[in-house]
Protein backbone atom coordinates (compact mmCIF):
# COMPACT_ATOMS: atom_id res chain seq x y z
CA UNK A 1 0.00 0.00 0.00
CA UNK A 2 1.52 3.30 -1.13
CA UNK A 3 1.39 6.37 1.05
CA UNK A 4 -0.40 9.29 -0.62
CA UNK A 5 1.89 12.11 -1.72
CA UNK A 6 0.70 15.58 -2.72
CA UNK A 7 2.12 17.17 -5.86
CA UNK A 8 2.20 20.86 -6.84
CA UNK A 9 3.04 21.34 -10.52
CA UNK A 10 4.55 24.61 -11.74
CA UNK A 11 4.39 24.97 -15.50
CA UNK A 12 1.87 23.46 -17.89
CA UNK A 13 3.88 23.49 -21.10
CA UNK A 14 4.42 20.35 -23.15
CA UNK A 15 6.52 18.59 -20.51
CA UNK A 16 4.17 19.55 -17.67
CA UNK A 17 1.11 18.34 -19.56
CA UNK A 18 2.80 15.05 -20.46
CA UNK A 19 3.81 14.58 -16.83
CA UNK A 20 0.20 14.95 -15.70
CA UNK A 21 -0.81 12.25 -18.19
CA UNK A 22 1.92 9.88 -16.99
CA UNK A 23 1.02 10.40 -13.33
CA UNK A 24 -2.70 9.84 -13.98
CA UNK A 25 -2.04 6.59 -15.86
CA UNK A 26 0.44 5.05 -13.45
CA UNK A 27 0.27 6.35 -9.90
CA UNK A 28 -3.07 6.83 -8.13
CA UNK A 29 -1.19 7.44 -4.85
CA UNK A 30 0.23 10.68 -6.27
CA UNK A 31 -2.35 13.44 -5.79
CA UNK A 32 -1.91 16.59 -7.85
CA UNK A 33 -3.27 19.26 -5.51
CA UNK A 34 -2.29 22.35 -7.53
CA UNK A 35 -1.24 23.36 -11.04
CA UNK A 36 0.21 26.78 -11.77
CA UNK A 37 1.35 28.97 -14.62
CA UNK A 38 3.18 32.28 -14.35
CA UNK A 39 0.14 34.17 -13.05
CA UNK A 40 -2.15 31.91 -11.05
CA UNK A 41 -2.82 28.44 -9.70
CA UNK A 42 -5.77 26.09 -9.39
CA UNK A 43 -5.98 23.87 -6.32
CA UNK A 44 -8.04 21.15 -4.68
CA UNK A 45 -7.10 18.12 -2.57
CA UNK A 46 -6.81 16.49 -4.98
CA UNK A 47 -7.67 18.14 -8.28
CA UNK A 48 -10.24 16.05 -10.14
CA UNK A 49 -9.58 14.57 -13.57
CA UNK A 50 -12.00 17.13 -14.99
CA UNK A 51 -10.20 20.06 -13.32
CA UNK A 52 -6.85 18.83 -14.60
CA UNK A 53 -8.16 18.32 -18.12
CA UNK A 54 -9.69 21.80 -18.10
CA UNK A 55 -6.43 23.35 -16.94
CA UNK A 56 -4.38 21.45 -19.51
CA UNK A 57 -6.72 22.35 -22.36
CA UNK A 58 -6.65 25.99 -21.28
CA UNK A 59 -2.86 26.03 -21.69
CA UNK A 60 -3.05 24.18 -25.02
CA UNK A 61 -5.35 26.99 -26.18
CA UNK A 62 -2.82 29.59 -24.92
CA UNK A 63 -5.09 30.69 -22.10
CA UNK A 64 -4.25 31.44 -18.48
CA UNK A 65 -5.02 29.53 -15.30
CA UNK A 66 -6.20 32.91 -13.97
CA UNK A 67 -9.21 32.64 -16.31
CA UNK A 68 -10.48 29.45 -14.65
CA UNK A 69 -13.12 29.45 -11.88
CA UNK A 70 -11.56 29.17 -8.44
CA UNK A 71 -8.08 30.25 -9.52
CA UNK A 72 -5.82 32.05 -7.04
CA UNK A 73 -3.00 34.55 -7.63
CA UNK A 74 0.39 32.85 -7.74
CA UNK A 75 1.76 34.58 -4.61
CA UNK A 76 -0.78 32.66 -2.50
CA UNK A 77 0.77 29.33 -3.49
CA UNK A 78 2.90 29.42 -0.33
CA UNK A 79 -0.23 28.56 1.68
CA UNK A 80 0.01 25.03 0.23
CA UNK A 81 3.62 24.45 1.29
CA UNK A 82 3.73 21.54 3.74
CA UNK A 83 6.27 18.92 4.82
CA UNK A 84 6.43 16.05 2.34
CA UNK A 85 4.63 17.85 -0.47
CA UNK A 86 6.57 17.59 -3.73
CA UNK A 87 6.81 20.74 -5.84
CA UNK A 88 7.66 20.06 -9.48
CA UNK A 89 9.03 22.88 -11.63
CA UNK A 90 8.66 22.20 -15.36
CA UNK A 91 8.30 25.91 -16.12
CA UNK A 92 10.82 28.22 -17.75
CA UNK A 93 10.43 30.87 -15.04
CA UNK A 94 13.57 32.85 -14.26
CA UNK A 95 12.45 34.60 -11.07
CA UNK A 96 10.85 31.72 -9.18
CA UNK A 97 12.25 31.39 -5.65
CA UNK A 98 11.51 28.03 -4.04
CA UNK A 99 13.77 28.50 -1.01
CA UNK A 100 10.69 29.10 1.17
CA UNK A 101 9.23 25.81 -0.02
CA UNK A 102 12.45 24.03 0.94
CA UNK A 103 12.41 25.68 4.37
CA UNK A 104 8.79 24.57 4.83
CA UNK A 105 9.78 20.92 4.38
CA UNK A 106 8.70 20.50 0.77
CA UNK A 107 10.64 18.30 -1.61
CA UNK A 108 11.57 19.74 -5.00
CA UNK A 109 11.90 18.32 -8.51
CA UNK A 110 13.27 20.45 -11.35
CA UNK A 111 13.26 20.27 -15.12
CA UNK A 112 13.70 24.06 -15.17
CA UNK A 113 17.43 24.86 -15.34
CA UNK A 114 17.25 28.43 -14.03
CA UNK A 115 17.41 27.70 -10.30
CA UNK A 116 20.48 25.47 -10.56
CA UNK A 117 22.32 27.77 -12.99
CA UNK A 118 21.70 30.97 -11.00
CA UNK A 119 24.63 32.65 -9.22
CA UNK A 120 26.12 30.14 -6.78
CA UNK A 121 25.03 32.01 -3.65
CA UNK A 122 21.40 31.54 -4.79
CA UNK A 123 21.78 28.06 -6.26
CA UNK A 124 23.81 26.41 -3.50
CA UNK A 125 20.86 25.30 -1.28
CA UNK A 126 19.45 23.28 -4.19
CA UNK A 127 22.60 21.18 -4.68
CA UNK A 128 23.70 18.19 -2.60
CA UNK A 129 20.32 18.20 -0.88
CA UNK A 130 18.50 14.90 -0.39
CA UNK A 131 15.14 16.64 -0.82
CA UNK A 132 15.99 18.12 -4.23
CA UNK A 133 16.17 16.24 -7.55
CA UNK A 134 16.97 17.74 -10.94
CA UNK A 135 17.74 14.85 -13.30
CA UNK A 136 15.89 16.30 -16.28
CA UNK A 137 17.82 19.58 -16.28
CA UNK A 138 20.54 17.76 -18.27
CA UNK A 139 20.02 15.01 -20.83
CA UNK A 140 16.20 14.88 -20.67
CA UNK A 141 15.49 11.43 -19.20
CA UNK A 142 19.05 10.08 -19.31
CA UNK A 143 20.56 9.20 -15.88
CA UNK A 144 23.27 11.86 -16.14
CA UNK A 145 22.84 13.63 -12.79
CA UNK A 146 22.19 10.37 -10.93
CA UNK A 147 25.40 8.86 -12.30
CA UNK A 148 27.48 11.93 -11.48
CA UNK A 149 26.07 12.15 -7.96
CA UNK A 150 26.85 8.47 -7.41
CA UNK A 151 30.45 8.99 -8.49
CA UNK A 152 30.82 11.89 -6.06
CA UNK A 153 29.05 10.15 -3.16
CA UNK A 154 31.26 7.06 -3.50
CA UNK A 155 34.41 9.18 -3.27
CA UNK A 156 35.51 9.24 -6.90
CA UNK A 157 37.44 12.28 -8.10
CA UNK A 158 35.96 13.99 -11.16
CA UNK A 159 38.68 15.18 -13.52
CA UNK A 160 36.82 16.28 -16.64
CA UNK A 161 33.28 16.32 -18.04
CA UNK A 162 32.69 16.70 -21.76
CA UNK A 163 30.14 15.92 -24.40
CA UNK A 164 27.27 16.92 -26.62
CA UNK A 165 24.39 18.21 -24.51
CA UNK A 166 22.00 19.80 -27.01
CA UNK A 167 19.69 17.74 -29.18
CA UNK A 168 18.89 20.86 -31.21
CA UNK A 169 22.51 21.72 -31.98
CA UNK A 170 23.30 18.04 -32.53
CA UNK A 171 20.64 17.94 -35.23
CA UNK A 172 22.07 21.11 -36.75
CA UNK A 173 25.62 19.69 -36.86
CA UNK A 174 24.37 16.48 -38.48
CA UNK A 175 22.59 18.46 -41.18
CA UNK A 176 25.70 20.56 -41.85
CA UNK A 177 27.71 17.34 -42.10
CA UNK A 178 25.21 16.04 -44.67
CA UNK A 179 25.79 19.06 -46.91
CA UNK A 180 22.77 21.11 -45.89
CA UNK A 181 23.47 24.84 -45.72
CA UNK A 182 23.42 26.61 -42.36
CA UNK A 183 20.26 28.59 -43.12
CA UNK A 184 18.44 25.50 -44.42
CA UNK A 185 19.51 23.48 -41.38
CA UNK A 186 18.25 26.15 -38.97
CA UNK A 187 14.98 26.37 -40.92
CA UNK A 188 14.57 22.59 -40.76
CA UNK A 189 15.30 22.52 -37.03
CA UNK A 190 12.74 25.28 -36.51
CA UNK A 191 10.06 23.55 -38.59
CA UNK A 192 10.71 20.20 -36.89
CA UNK A 193 10.13 21.81 -33.52
CA UNK A 194 13.67 21.32 -32.25
CA UNK A 195 14.30 25.03 -31.67
CA UNK A 196 12.67 27.66 -29.52
CA UNK A 197 10.41 30.19 -31.31
CA UNK A 198 13.54 32.33 -31.56
CA UNK A 199 16.26 29.88 -32.73
CA UNK A 200 18.93 32.13 -31.25
CA UNK A 201 17.85 30.92 -27.81
CA UNK A 202 19.39 27.58 -28.86
CA UNK A 203 22.10 28.88 -31.20
CA UNK A 204 23.52 31.17 -28.50
CA UNK A 205 24.88 28.15 -26.65
CA UNK A 206 23.66 29.53 -23.34
CA UNK A 207 21.33 26.57 -22.75
CA UNK A 208 24.30 24.22 -23.10
CA UNK A 209 26.31 26.51 -20.81
CA UNK A 210 23.61 26.23 -18.14
CA UNK A 211 23.74 22.43 -18.38
CA UNK A 212 27.54 22.54 -18.13
CA UNK A 213 27.27 24.75 -15.05
CA UNK A 214 24.83 22.32 -13.42
CA UNK A 215 27.14 19.37 -14.08
CA UNK A 216 30.16 21.27 -12.75
CA UNK A 217 28.34 22.18 -9.54
CA UNK A 218 27.08 18.62 -9.10
CA UNK A 219 30.70 17.48 -9.42
CA UNK A 220 31.61 19.79 -6.54
CA UNK A 221 32.95 22.70 -8.58
CA UNK A 222 30.97 25.87 -7.66
CA UNK A 223 31.64 27.60 -10.98
CA UNK A 224 29.93 30.79 -12.15
CA UNK A 225 28.77 31.35 -15.72
CA UNK A 226 31.57 33.89 -16.23
CA UNK A 227 34.03 30.99 -15.95
CA UNK A 228 32.61 29.39 -19.10
CA UNK A 229 33.65 30.56 -22.57
CA UNK A 230 30.63 30.29 -24.85
CA UNK A 231 30.69 30.36 -28.66
CA UNK A 232 27.39 31.18 -30.36
CA UNK A 233 26.38 29.54 -33.63
CA UNK A 234 25.42 32.83 -35.22
CA UNK A 235 27.19 36.09 -35.95
CA UNK A 236 27.06 38.80 -33.30
CA UNK A 237 25.74 41.24 -35.93
CA UNK A 238 22.43 39.31 -35.83
CA UNK A 239 22.10 39.38 -32.04
CA UNK A 240 20.04 42.56 -31.86
CA UNK A 241 17.62 42.07 -34.76
CA UNK A 242 14.08 40.72 -34.44
CA UNK A 243 13.25 37.08 -35.25
CA UNK A 244 11.88 37.81 -38.72
CA UNK A 245 15.01 39.73 -39.68
CA UNK A 246 17.19 36.94 -38.32
CA UNK A 247 15.48 34.41 -40.59
CA UNK A 248 15.83 36.77 -43.54
CA UNK A 249 19.54 37.39 -42.95
CA UNK A 250 20.83 34.08 -41.58
CA UNK A 251 21.83 33.03 -45.09
CA UNK A 252 24.74 35.46 -44.75
CA UNK A 253 26.41 32.83 -42.54
CA UNK A 254 26.06 29.94 -45.00
CA UNK A 255 29.49 30.30 -46.61
CA UNK A 256 31.33 30.58 -43.28
CA UNK A 257 29.80 27.36 -41.98
CA UNK A 258 30.29 25.57 -45.31
CA UNK A 259 33.99 26.45 -45.15
CA UNK A 260 34.25 25.30 -41.55
CA UNK A 261 32.60 21.96 -42.35
CA UNK A 262 34.90 21.49 -45.37
CA UNK A 263 38.00 22.35 -43.34
CA UNK A 264 37.10 19.76 -40.71
CA UNK A 265 36.22 17.20 -43.39
CA UNK A 266 39.64 17.59 -45.03
CA UNK A 267 41.16 16.30 -41.79
CA UNK A 268 38.69 13.42 -41.48
CA UNK A 269 36.72 15.31 -38.85
CA UNK A 270 33.18 16.59 -38.29
CA UNK A 271 31.81 19.48 -36.23
CA UNK A 272 30.08 18.88 -32.92
CA UNK A 273 28.74 21.48 -30.49
CA UNK A 274 30.41 20.45 -27.24
CA UNK A 275 30.94 21.42 -23.65
CA UNK A 276 34.18 20.67 -21.81
CA UNK A 277 34.43 21.37 -18.08
CA UNK A 278 37.06 21.05 -15.36
CA UNK A 279 37.24 22.53 -11.87
CA UNK A 280 38.96 25.62 -13.31
CA UNK A 281 36.20 26.45 -15.81
CA UNK A 282 35.00 25.35 -19.20
CA UNK A 283 34.34 26.00 -22.85
CA UNK A 284 31.16 25.60 -24.88
CA UNK A 285 31.23 25.73 -28.66
CA UNK A 286 31.95 24.00 -31.97
CA UNK A 287 34.80 21.52 -32.02
CA UNK A 288 36.14 19.34 -34.82
CA UNK A 289 36.24 15.68 -33.76
CA UNK A 290 37.37 12.61 -35.69
CA UNK A 291 34.59 11.17 -37.80
CA UNK A 292 35.38 7.66 -36.51
CA UNK A 293 35.15 8.67 -32.84
CA UNK A 294 32.09 8.08 -30.67
CA UNK A 295 31.28 11.79 -30.81
CA UNK A 296 31.82 11.85 -34.56
CA UNK A 297 29.42 8.95 -35.01
CA UNK A 298 26.71 10.68 -32.98
CA UNK A 299 23.74 11.55 -35.16
CA UNK A 300 20.83 13.95 -34.88
CA UNK A 301 19.54 14.99 -31.46
CA UNK A 302 21.49 12.37 -29.51
CA UNK A 303 23.38 13.34 -26.35
CA UNK A 304 26.78 11.98 -25.33
CA UNK A 305 28.29 12.84 -21.94
CA UNK A 306 31.63 11.46 -20.74
CA UNK A 307 32.95 11.56 -17.18
CA UNK A 308 36.71 11.17 -16.82
CA UNK A 309 37.47 10.37 -13.20
CA UNK A 310 40.19 8.85 -11.05
CA UNK A 311 38.43 5.48 -11.44
CA UNK A 312 37.27 5.93 -15.03
CA UNK A 313 40.51 6.88 -16.74
CA UNK A 314 41.78 6.83 -19.43
CA UNK A 315 38.50 5.34 -20.67
CA UNK A 316 35.67 7.60 -19.41
CA UNK A 317 32.27 6.59 -18.14
CA UNK A 318 29.85 7.45 -20.95
CA UNK A 319 26.11 8.07 -21.02
CA UNK A 320 24.48 8.37 -24.44
CA UNK A 321 20.96 8.43 -25.79
CA UNK A 322 18.12 10.79 -26.70
CA UNK A 323 18.77 14.16 -25.09
CA UNK A 324 15.50 15.71 -26.16
CA UNK A 325 11.85 14.73 -26.33
CA UNK A 326 8.71 15.52 -24.38
CA UNK A 327 7.93 11.98 -23.22
CA UNK A 328 11.47 11.10 -22.09
CA UNK A 329 11.90 14.43 -20.29
CA UNK A 330 8.59 14.00 -18.46
CA UNK A 331 9.58 10.42 -17.59
CA UNK A 332 12.83 11.72 -16.08
CA UNK A 333 10.84 14.12 -13.91
CA UNK A 334 8.43 11.33 -13.01
CA UNK A 335 11.33 9.11 -11.90
CA UNK A 336 12.62 11.89 -9.64
CA UNK A 337 9.17 12.20 -8.06
CA UNK A 338 8.95 8.47 -7.41
CA UNK A 339 12.43 8.39 -5.90
CA UNK A 340 11.52 11.20 -3.50
CA UNK A 341 8.33 9.41 -2.43
CA UNK A 342 10.38 6.38 -1.38
CA UNK A 343 12.48 8.36 1.13
Secondary structure, 3 states (H helix, E strand, C coil): CCCCEEEEEECCCHHHHHHHHHHHHHCCCEEEEEEECCCEEEECCCCCHHHHHHHHHHHHCCCCHHHCCCCEEHHHHHHHCCCCCEEEECCCCCCCCCHHHHHCCCEEEECCCCCCCCCHHHHHHHCCCCCEECHHHCCCCCCHHHHHHHHHHCCCCEEEEEEECCHHHHHHHHHHHCCCCHHHHHHHHHHHCCCCCCCHHHHCCHHHHHHHHHHHHHCCCCCCHHHEEECCCCCHHHCCCCHHHHHHHHHHHHHHHHHHHHHHHHCCEEEEEEEEEECCEEEEEEEEEECCCHHHHCCCCEEEEEEEECCCCCCCEEEEEECCCHHHHHHHHHHHHHHHHCC
